[in-house]
Amino acid sequence: MDYKHLLFIALISLIACCIIMFLVWLWAKKIENAGVVDVFWALNFPVITVITFFLSEGFGTRKLLICGMFLIAELRLGIHLWRRVIGHLNEEEGRYEQLRKEWGKDANRNLLFFFQFQAISNVILAFPFFIISANKSTAISILEYIGLAIWIISFFGEMIADNQLAAFKKDKNNKGKVCDRGLWYYSRHPNYFFEWLTWMAYFVFALATPWGILAIISPAIILYLLLKVTGVPNNEEQNLRSKPLAYKKYQETTSAFFPWFKKGR
């Protein structure tokens, strides 16, 4: 495996993602809606996919397989987020409104750094993808098939969870209520769980590649971010602000992340 070439691909990807996020920051500043960063965080991964596919030197069939997985998953997420954000471009999501309040006059400057950090995180998280695409072995391993199977489960799980929540929010009769139907009955954040499981699929897939064990960094970072930083905590705070009584009751009975049976109160 040519590690210098891998670094070159990572550097090209980083430059591309940073440029994209700078342009997105300019747009977000103009429309006063930082929520667009979520959309382009997801859409940066297809950009990395295209760059890596054409520059990497691994086995063609494997590249098509991992590129297809990566491209399909992140395009679906990006399009889903775009539909969610584009519907209220004039109304910023609560968590970003809160950040603006906390940062005050430094909000736009801090958001610039925040957007660039998202670009850096894109490249760091793509580590499994870089090394898998560089694997020149012509034999597809059982671990790669297992990774693909996990990916299929996680892809459809996240898509179903997102669609269930979108349908719930679309019904005006549900205003002020908590979505506890379908997968949301078993987890307060099933979409986050399946997003993490997607990254676990890439990790398992990478185990068939030399130094693939190091790919654990991606699902580990995703899990930390979802549970401790930008995922569950921000979402829970916003829900408690908007529907305190209903959501507190939901918290008492429903698993925060991993889908599980209801708890007794």
C-alpha positions as CSV (number, residue, x, y, z in Angstrom):
1,M,0.0,0.0,0.0
2,D,1.4,3.4,-1.0
3,Y,0.9,5.5,2.0
4,K,2.3,8.7,0.4
5,H,-0.3,8.3,-2.3
6,L,-3.0,7.9,0.4
7,L,-1.9,11.1,2.0
8,F,-2.0,12.8,-1.4
9,I,-5.6,11.7,-1.9
10,A,-6.5,12.8,1.6
11,L,-4.9,16.2,1.0
12,I,-6.8,16.7,-2.2
13,S,-10.0,15.7,-0.5
14,L,-9.3,18.1,2.4
15,I,-8.7,21.1,0.1
16,A,-11.9,20.3,-1.8
17,C,-14.0,20.0,1.4
18,C,-12.5,23.2,2.9
19,I,-13.3,25.2,-0.2
20,I,-16.9,23.8,-0.3
21,M,-17.4,24.6,3.4
22,F,-16.0,28.1,3.0
23,L,-18.5,28.8,0.2
24,V,-21.3,27.3,2.3
25,W,-20.3,29.5,5.2
26,L,-20.6,32.6,2.9
27,W,-24.1,31.4,1.9
28,A,-25.1,30.7,5.5
29,K,-23.9,34.1,6.5
30,K,-26.0,35.7,3.8
31,I,-29.2,33.8,4.6
32,E,-28.5,33.7,8.4
33,N,-29.1,30.0,8.6
34,A,-26.1,27.9,9.7
35,G,-28.2,24.7,9.4
36,V,-27.1,24.3,5.8
37,V,-23.7,23.0,7.1
38,D,-25.4,19.7,8.0
39,V,-26.5,19.2,4.4
40,F,-23.0,19.8,3.0
41,W,-21.3,17.8,5.7
42,A,-23.1,14.8,4.2
43,L,-22.6,15.9,0.6
44,N,-18.8,16.3,1.1
45,F,-18.5,12.6,1.3
46,P,-19.7,12.0,-2.3
47,V,-17.0,14.5,-3.3
48,I,-14.4,12.5,-1.4
49,T,-15.8,9.3,-3.0
50,V,-15.3,10.6,-6.6
51,I,-11.8,11.9,-5.8
52,T,-10.8,8.6,-4.2
53,F,-12.3,6.5,-6.9
54,F,-10.3,8.1,-9.7
55,L,-7.1,8.6,-7.8
56,S,-6.8,5.4,-5.7
57,E,-5.0,2.3,-7.1
58,G,-6.9,-0.6,-5.5
59,F,-8.8,-3.5,-7.0
60,G,-11.5,-2.2,-9.3
61,T,-14.4,-4.4,-8.1
62,R,-13.7,-3.5,-4.4
63,K,-13.5,0.2,-5.3
64,L,-16.9,0.0,-7.1
65,L,-18.4,-1.8,-4.1
66,I,-17.1,0.5,-1.3
67,C,-17.6,3.7,-3.5
68,G,-21.2,2.6,-4.2
69,M,-21.9,2.0,-0.5
70,F,-20.4,5.3,0.5
71,L,-22.0,7.3,-2.4
72,I,-25.5,5.9,-1.9
73,A,-25.6,6.3,1.9
74,E,-24.3,9.9,1.9
75,L,-26.3,11.1,-1.1
76,R,-29.4,9.8,0.6
77,L,-28.5,11.5,3.9
78,G,-27.6,14.7,2.1
79,I,-30.8,14.8,0.0
80,H,-32.9,14.1,3.2
81,L,-31.2,16.9,5.1
82,W,-31.6,19.2,2.1
83,R,-35.3,18.6,2.0
84,R,-35.6,19.2,5.7
85,V,-33.5,22.4,5.7
86,I,-34.8,23.9,2.4
87,G,-38.3,23.9,3.8
88,H,-37.4,26.6,6.3
89,L,-34.3,28.5,5.0
90,N,-35.7,31.6,6.6
91,E,-36.0,29.8,10.0
92,E,-32.8,28.6,11.6
93,E,-32.8,25.4,13.6
94,G,-33.0,25.8,17.4
95,R,-29.5,24.4,18.1
96,Y,-27.8,26.9,15.8
97,E,-30.0,29.8,17.1
98,Q,-28.7,28.8,20.6
99,L,-25.1,28.9,19.3
100,R,-25.6,32.4,17.9
101,K,-26.9,33.5,21.3
102,E,-24.0,32.0,23.1
103,W,-21.4,33.4,20.7
104,G,-22.9,36.8,20.3
105,K,-21.0,39.2,18.0
106,D,-18.4,36.5,17.3
107,A,-21.0,34.1,15.9
108,N,-20.1,34.5,12.2
109,R,-16.4,34.2,12.9
110,N,-16.9,31.1,15.1
111,L,-19.2,29.6,12.6
112,L,-16.4,29.9,10.0
113,F,-14.2,27.8,12.2
114,F,-17.0,25.4,12.9
115,F,-17.7,24.9,9.1
116,Q,-14.0,24.3,8.5
117,F,-13.8,21.8,11.3
118,Q,-16.7,20.0,9.6
119,A,-14.6,19.7,6.4
120,I,-11.6,18.4,8.4
121,S,-13.9,15.8,10.1
122,N,-15.1,14.7,6.6
123,V,-11.6,13.6,5.7
124,I,-10.7,12.1,9.1
125,L,-13.9,10.0,9.0
126,A,-13.2,8.9,5.4
127,F,-10.0,7.0,6.7
128,P,-11.6,3.5,6.2
129,F,-12.7,4.5,2.7
130,F,-9.1,5.6,1.8
131,I,-7.5,2.4,2.9
132,I,-10.1,0.1,1.5
133,S,-9.9,1.8,-2.0
134,A,-6.1,1.2,-1.9
135,N,-6.4,-2.5,-1.3
136,K,-5.1,-4.3,-4.4
137,S,-6.1,-7.8,-3.4
138,T,-8.3,-9.4,-6.0
139,A,-10.2,-11.6,-3.5
140,I,-13.3,-10.2,-1.8
141,S,-13.1,-11.4,1.8
142,I,-16.0,-12.8,4.0
143,L,-15.4,-9.7,6.2
144,E,-16.2,-7.5,3.3
145,Y,-19.5,-9.4,2.6
146,I,-20.4,-9.1,6.3
147,G,-19.6,-5.3,6.2
148,L,-21.9,-5.1,3.2
149,A,-24.7,-6.9,5.0
150,I,-24.4,-4.6,8.0
151,W,-24.5,-1.6,5.7
152,I,-27.7,-2.8,4.0
153,I,-29.4,-3.1,7.4
154,S,-28.2,0.3,8.6
155,F,-29.0,2.0,5.3
156,F,-32.6,0.9,5.3
157,G,-32.9,1.4,9.1
158,E,-31.8,5.0,8.9
159,M,-34.0,5.7,5.8
160,I,-37.1,4.2,7.5
161,A,-36.4,6.2,10.8
162,D,-36.0,9.4,8.8
163,N,-39.2,8.8,6.8
164,Q,-41.2,8.0,9.9
165,L,-40.1,11.2,11.7
166,A,-40.7,13.3,8.5
167,A,-44.3,11.9,8.2
168,F,-45.0,12.5,11.9
169,K,-43.9,16.2,11.6
170,K,-45.8,16.7,8.4
171,D,-49.1,16.0,10.3
172,K,-50.2,19.3,11.9
173,N,-52.1,17.3,14.5
174,N,-48.8,16.2,16.0
175,K,-47.6,19.7,16.8
176,G,-46.2,19.7,20.4
177,K,-46.2,15.9,20.5
178,V,-43.3,13.4,20.5
179,C,-42.8,10.9,17.7
180,D,-42.9,7.5,19.4
181,R,-44.1,5.4,16.5
182,G,-42.3,2.7,14.5
183,L,-38.5,2.6,15.2
184,W,-39.0,5.7,17.4
185,Y,-40.9,3.5,19.9
186,Y,-37.7,1.6,20.7
187,S,-35.2,4.4,20.5
188,R,-35.3,8.2,21.0
189,H,-32.7,8.5,18.2
190,P,-33.0,5.5,15.8
191,N,-31.7,7.6,12.9
192,Y,-28.5,8.3,14.8
193,F,-28.1,4.7,15.8
194,F,-28.3,3.5,12.2
195,E,-26.0,6.3,11.1
196,W,-23.4,4.9,13.6
197,L,-24.1,1.4,12.4
198,T,-23.3,2.5,8.8
199,W,-19.8,3.5,10.0
200,M,-19.5,0.2,11.8
201,A,-20.2,-1.5,8.5
202,Y,-17.3,0.4,6.9
203,F,-15.0,-0.6,9.8
204,V,-15.9,-4.3,9.4
205,F,-15.4,-4.0,5.6
206,A,-11.9,-2.4,6.3
207,L,-10.8,-5.3,8.5
208,A,-10.0,-7.3,5.3
209,T,-7.4,-4.6,4.4
210,P,-3.9,-4.2,5.9
211,W,-4.1,-2.0,8.9
212,G,-7.9,-2.1,8.7
213,I,-8.2,-2.3,12.5
214,L,-7.3,1.4,12.6
215,A,-10.5,2.1,10.8
216,I,-12.2,1.8,14.2
217,I,-11.4,5.5,14.5
218,S,-14.4,6.5,12.3
219,P,-17.3,4.7,14.2
220,A,-15.6,5.7,17.5
221,I,-15.6,9.4,16.6
222,I,-19.2,9.2,15.2
223,L,-20.4,7.5,18.4
224,Y,-18.7,10.1,20.6
225,L,-20.1,13.0,18.5
226,L,-23.6,11.5,18.4
227,L,-23.7,10.7,22.2
228,K,-21.7,13.6,23.7
229,V,-21.5,16.5,21.3
230,T,-23.7,17.4,18.3
231,G,-26.2,14.6,18.1
232,V,-28.2,13.4,21.1
233,P,-27.4,16.2,23.6
234,N,-28.4,19.1,21.2
235,N,-31.5,17.3,20.0
236,E,-32.6,16.4,23.5
237,E,-32.1,20.0,24.7
238,Q,-34.1,21.4,21.8
239,N,-36.9,18.9,22.4
240,L,-37.0,19.7,26.1
241,R,-37.3,23.4,25.3
242,S,-40.1,22.9,22.8
243,K,-42.1,20.2,24.5
244,P,-40.8,19.7,28.0
245,L,-43.5,17.5,29.6
246,A,-44.1,15.2,26.7
247,Y,-40.4,14.7,26.0
248,K,-39.4,14.2,29.6
249,K,-42.0,11.4,29.8
250,Y,-40.5,10.0,26.5
251,Q,-37.0,10.0,28.1
252,E,-38.2,8.1,31.1
253,T,-39.5,5.1,29.1
254,T,-37.4,5.0,25.9
255,S,-33.8,4.1,25.2
256,A,-31.7,7.1,24.2
257,F,-29.7,5.4,21.4
258,F,-29.7,1.6,21.1
259,P,-33.1,0.3,20.1
260,W,-34.6,-1.6,23.1
261,F,-37.9,-2.4,24.8
262,K,-39.8,0.3,26.8
263,K,-38.8,0.8,30.4
264,G,-41.4,0.8,33.2
265,R,-41.8,4.0,35.1
